[in-house]
Amino acid sequence: MHDIADDESEVTAIAMEIEQYLKQHPRSKDSLEGIRSWWLSCVPFAVTSFKVERALERLILRGVVSKELLPDSRVIYSSARLKPIS
């Protein structure tokens, strides 16, 4: 049986893992699939793209992650807290 509470706790865990990854690698940028494949390798459960996208949207709302649409329509995510280089 599918449990919404389990989904929410997994999305929260994914968001925490992404935030921790960005603290350790503040200049990282990647696509949703890249984040799912590389940034979340330590998460102890199956990570779906849908859950990663939900976690990223939460982090965007909190000002942790920024979302950039590239000219070729790809979407790249990165730290919103990184100060630009002068």
HELIX and SHEET records of a PDB file:
HELIX    1   1 ILE A    4  GLN A   24  1                                  21    
HELIX    2   2 LEU A   32  GLY A   34  1                                   3    
HELIX    3   3 ILE A   35  TRP A   39  3                                   5    
HELIX    4   4 SER A   49  LEU A   61  1                                  13    
SHEET    1   A 3 LYS A  29  ASP A  30  0                                        
SHEET    2   A 3 VAL A  75  SER A  79 -1                                        
SHEET    3   A 3 VAL A  65  LEU A  69 -1                                        
END                                                                             
